[in-house]
């Protein structure tokens, strides 16, 4: 099993959610986060004053999937989240050693 963690634009979350549901991936954890990448922020003006915005709002989606579904899920997220602009985000794939469903005590893929 693998944990897929995607950091995407908040405006693309609904597209990603729908695309994941279409392939049967409905279980996920979603968080509002802030981050920055290579652009290191932008200078903006407000009421005549210039200031630096160096952390941007992002949405983090986390899901655990069987090894054989990883490539499909990553592809779906990447396509649904892509705008072609700087700041589209990142997708991380991490190994999962053990999963336990708290309610039933089930372990492994049955717990996912």
Number of C-alpha atoms within 10 A of each C-alpha: 19 18 18 21 20 22 24 26 19 16 11 17 20 12 13 20 19 14 19 20 11 11 12 10 16 13 14 13 11 15 11 12 14 13 15 15 14 7 9 12 14 11 9 11 9 7 5 7 7 10 11 11 12 14 14 16 13 23 20 21 20 19 18 23 18 13 12 10 14 17 10 12 18 17 12 17 23 18 12 18 25 16 13 7 7 10 18 17 20 15 16 12 16 11 11 15 9 10 16 14 13 9 7 8 10 13 13 14 14 10 14 15
